[in-house]
Amino acid sequence: MNLDRGRAQPAGKFLVLLFSAMVVLSAGYALFMEPASPYKNNYSLNKNAADGYALSPAQMNEKFYSTFPALKSYVRGKEVFQPVFTSLTGLEQLEQISLDKKRAADHLALAKRAFEMVVENSTLDKNQRRWLAYNFDFPLHQDPKNTLKAPWHSAMAQGVAASFATRLYEATNEKRYLTLATQFIECLRTRLSYKDLPTSDRFVTFQDKANYIWLEEYAGNNAPMQVINGHIFAIFGLYDYWRVTQDAEV
């Protein structure tokens, strides 16, 4: 075979043209075809799902802004509240304020509405700690033999809610949001020793065998799993709160 460097052979030219035509046709099809309605799937989640559903900016239209239906999630056919997904959806709305300035007021209103859902589904104890509970049993890694019994708690939920409340405070300068952020953070301050676990008592933070602090995503009646992404999400909450308060312990 004679390869002439620097020159496209006839077969190569044909493949390039064919590929280019396919790209153009695909782009044209995507451009001119009507996009599927996001409302066909947003609120008809798998009835056996354990996770909620957060909307993305691309899924918003006039109906969304006028209704903003509650996010729904199901476990074994029962509707449940998912604190992490609701908080993340609200944080997404706050992010949109700077990206979609024409509708900044709409995004802020939706964020506030999502936050009220979080607050309404929380519990304030006598020590001014505001807890977010998961009120359904959860089989870890889909293993029924390793099931967290309701109610269980999560440092990830507390941290994301603290981020949400802190950023709402920054967006509005309303002190109520900072007070609520403090209450979510208080749950993270209270830590148990590793030797005291597992426990059915409320906790989200513990000191591990090496005496380091761990922010537990799945905190309940089972031995800690020390899931790294949940730990990191909780740290984001601490970081946002520290940025605003400069709290030395945090």
C-alpha positions as CSV (number, residue, x, y, z in Angstrom):
1,M,0.0,0.0,0.0
2,N,1.4,3.4,-1.0
3,L,0.6,6.1,1.6
4,D,1.2,9.6,0.3
5,R,1.8,11.6,3.4
6,G,0.0,14.9,3.6
7,R,-2.7,14.0,1.1
8,A,-6.0,12.5,1.8
9,Q,-6.7,9.4,-0.2
10,P,-10.1,9.1,-2.1
11,A,-11.5,6.6,0.5
12,G,-10.4,8.9,3.3
13,K,-12.1,11.8,1.7
14,F,-15.3,9.9,1.3
15,L,-15.3,8.9,5.0
16,V,-14.6,12.4,6.1
17,L,-17.5,13.7,3.9
18,L,-19.8,11.0,5.2
19,F,-18.9,11.7,8.8
20,S,-19.4,15.4,8.3
21,A,-22.8,14.9,6.7
22,M,-23.9,12.7,9.6
23,V,-22.8,15.4,12.1
24,V,-24.7,18.1,10.2
25,L,-27.9,16.0,9.9
26,S,-27.8,15.1,13.6
27,A,-27.3,18.7,14.6
28,G,-30.2,19.8,12.3
29,Y,-32.5,17.1,13.6
30,A,-31.7,18.1,17.2
31,L,-32.2,21.8,16.4
32,F,-35.5,21.6,14.6
33,M,-37.2,18.7,16.4
34,E,-39.3,19.8,19.3
35,P,-37.6,18.8,22.6
36,A,-39.3,16.3,24.8
37,S,-41.3,17.9,27.7
38,P,-39.4,17.6,31.0
39,Y,-42.7,17.2,32.7
40,K,-43.2,13.7,31.3
41,N,-40.7,12.3,33.6
42,N,-39.9,14.8,36.4
43,Y,-42.7,13.7,38.7
44,S,-43.2,10.1,37.7
45,L,-40.2,8.6,39.4
46,N,-39.7,4.9,39.8
47,K,-41.9,3.9,42.7
48,N,-39.0,1.7,44.1
49,A,-36.4,4.5,43.9
50,A,-34.5,5.5,47.0
51,D,-33.3,8.8,45.5
52,G,-35.1,12.0,44.7
53,Y,-34.9,14.1,41.6
54,A,-33.4,17.6,41.2
55,L,-34.4,19.7,38.3
56,S,-31.8,21.3,36.0
57,P,-32.0,24.8,34.6
58,A,-32.7,23.3,31.1
59,Q,-35.9,21.8,32.4
60,M,-37.5,25.1,33.5
61,N,-40.2,26.9,31.5
62,E,-43.1,29.2,32.3
63,K,-45.1,26.4,33.9
64,F,-42.2,25.6,36.2
65,Y,-41.9,29.2,37.4
66,S,-45.6,29.5,38.1
67,T,-46.1,26.2,39.8
68,F,-42.8,24.7,41.2
69,P,-44.4,21.5,42.3
70,A,-42.8,19.8,45.3
71,L,-40.0,17.4,44.4
72,K,-41.2,13.9,44.9
73,S,-39.4,10.7,45.6
74,Y,-40.7,7.2,46.4
75,V,-39.5,4.3,48.4
76,R,-41.5,1.1,48.0
77,G,-44.4,3.1,46.6
78,K,-44.5,5.6,49.5
79,E,-43.7,9.3,48.9
80,V,-40.8,10.4,51.1
81,F,-38.9,13.6,51.8
82,Q,-35.3,13.8,50.5
83,P,-33.4,16.6,52.3
84,V,-30.3,16.5,50.2
85,F,-32.1,16.7,46.8
86,T,-34.4,19.5,48.0
87,S,-31.4,21.5,49.3
88,L,-29.4,20.9,46.1
89,T,-32.3,22.0,44.0
90,G,-32.5,25.2,46.0
91,L,-28.8,25.8,45.8
92,E,-29.1,25.4,42.0
93,Q,-31.7,28.2,42.0
94,L,-29.3,30.5,43.9
95,E,-26.6,29.7,41.4
96,Q,-29.0,30.7,38.6
97,I,-29.4,34.2,40.0
98,S,-26.1,35.3,38.6
99,L,-26.5,33.3,35.3
100,D,-30.1,34.4,34.5
101,K,-30.3,37.9,35.9
102,K,-33.5,38.7,34.1
103,R,-35.3,36.1,36.3
104,A,-33.2,36.6,39.4
105,A,-36.3,37.4,41.5
106,D,-37.9,34.2,40.2
107,H,-34.9,32.0,41.1
108,L,-34.7,33.5,44.5
109,A,-38.3,32.9,45.2
110,L,-38.0,29.3,44.1
111,A,-34.9,28.9,46.3
112,K,-36.8,30.3,49.3
113,R,-39.7,27.9,48.6
114,A,-37.4,24.9,48.5
115,F,-35.8,26.0,51.7
116,E,-39.1,26.2,53.5
117,M,-39.7,22.6,52.5
118,V,-36.4,21.7,54.2
119,V,-37.3,23.6,57.4
120,E,-40.8,22.1,57.5
121,N,-39.3,18.7,57.4
122,S,-36.7,19.3,60.1
123,T,-36.8,19.0,63.9
124,L,-35.3,21.4,66.4
125,D,-34.2,19.9,69.7
126,K,-33.7,21.5,73.1
127,N,-30.1,22.2,72.4
128,Q,-31.0,24.2,69.3
129,R,-29.8,21.6,66.9
130,R,-31.9,21.2,63.8
131,W,-32.0,17.6,62.5
132,L,-33.0,16.4,59.1
133,A,-34.2,12.8,59.3
134,Y,-34.7,10.1,56.7
135,N,-38.0,8.5,57.7
136,F,-37.7,5.3,55.7
137,D,-35.6,2.2,56.1
138,F,-32.6,2.1,53.7
139,P,-30.8,-1.0,52.6
140,L,-27.2,0.0,52.2
141,H,-25.8,-1.1,48.8
142,Q,-29.2,-2.7,48.2
143,D,-28.4,-5.3,50.9
144,P,-31.5,-6.1,53.0
145,K,-29.3,-7.6,55.7
146,N,-27.6,-4.3,56.1
147,T,-30.5,-1.9,56.5
148,L,-30.6,1.5,58.2
149,K,-33.7,1.7,60.3
150,A,-35.8,4.9,60.2
151,P,-35.3,7.5,61.4
152,W,-31.6,7.8,60.4
153,H,-29.5,10.9,59.8
154,S,-26.8,12.2,57.5
155,A,-23.9,14.7,57.8
156,M,-24.4,15.2,54.1
157,A,-27.9,16.4,54.6
158,Q,-26.9,18.6,57.4
159,G,-24.0,20.1,55.5
160,V,-25.9,20.7,52.3
161,A,-28.7,22.4,54.3
162,A,-26.2,24.5,56.1
163,S,-24.7,25.6,52.7
164,F,-28.2,26.4,51.5
165,A,-29.1,28.4,54.5
166,T,-25.8,30.3,54.5
167,R,-26.0,31.2,50.8
168,L,-29.6,32.3,51.2
169,Y,-28.4,34.6,54.0
170,E,-25.8,36.0,51.6
171,A,-28.4,36.5,48.9
172,T,-30.9,38.2,51.2
173,N,-29.1,39.5,54.3
174,E,-32.0,38.1,56.3
175,K,-30.6,36.9,59.7
176,R,-33.2,34.2,60.0
177,Y,-31.3,32.1,57.4
178,L,-28.0,32.4,59.3
179,T,-29.8,31.4,62.5
180,L,-31.1,28.3,60.7
181,A,-27.6,27.6,59.2
182,T,-26.2,27.6,62.7
183,Q,-28.8,25.1,63.9
184,F,-27.9,22.7,61.1
185,I,-24.2,23.2,61.9
186,E,-24.8,22.4,65.6
187,C,-25.7,18.8,64.6
188,L,-22.2,18.5,63.1
189,R,-20.5,19.8,66.2
190,T,-21.9,17.0,68.4
191,R,-19.6,14.0,67.9
192,L,-19.5,10.6,69.4
193,S,-16.6,8.2,70.0
194,Y,-16.2,5.3,67.6
195,K,-16.5,2.8,70.5
196,D,-20.1,4.2,71.1
197,L,-21.3,3.1,67.7
198,P,-23.5,1.8,66.3
199,T,-26.3,3.6,68.1
200,S,-29.9,4.5,67.5
201,D,-29.3,7.9,69.0
202,R,-29.2,10.9,66.7
203,F,-25.7,11.7,65.5
204,V,-23.9,12.6,62.2
205,T,-20.3,13.1,63.5
206,F,-17.9,10.8,65.3
207,Q,-14.2,10.4,66.0
208,D,-12.8,7.3,64.3
209,K,-10.3,4.8,65.7
210,A,-7.4,7.1,64.9
211,N,-9.2,9.9,66.7
212,Y,-10.0,11.9,63.5
213,I,-13.3,13.6,63.0
214,W,-15.6,11.9,60.5
215,L,-18.8,13.3,59.0
216,E,-21.0,10.3,58.4
217,E,-23.4,10.1,55.5
218,Y,-25.3,7.1,56.7
219,A,-25.6,7.6,60.5
220,G,-27.9,5.2,62.3
221,N,-28.1,1.8,63.8
222,N,-25.4,0.3,61.6
223,A,-21.6,0.5,61.9
224,P,-20.3,3.6,60.2
225,M,-19.6,3.3,56.5
226,Q,-17.4,6.4,56.2
227,V,-18.5,7.3,52.7
228,I,-16.1,9.9,51.3
229,N,-18.5,11.9,49.1
230,G,-21.0,12.4,51.9
231,H,-18.1,13.5,54.2
232,I,-17.0,16.0,51.5
233,F,-20.5,17.4,51.0
234,A,-20.7,18.0,54.8
235,I,-17.3,19.8,54.6
236,F,-18.8,22.2,52.0
237,G,-21.4,23.1,54.5
238,L,-18.8,23.8,57.2
239,Y,-16.8,25.8,54.7
240,D,-19.7,28.0,53.5
241,Y,-20.7,28.6,57.2
242,W,-17.1,29.5,58.1
243,R,-16.7,31.9,55.2
244,V,-19.6,34.0,56.6
245,T,-19.1,33.6,60.3
246,Q,-15.4,33.0,60.7
247,D,-16.3,30.5,63.5
248,A,-13.0,29.2,64.8
249,E,-14.2,25.8,65.8
250,V,-15.8,25.2,62.4
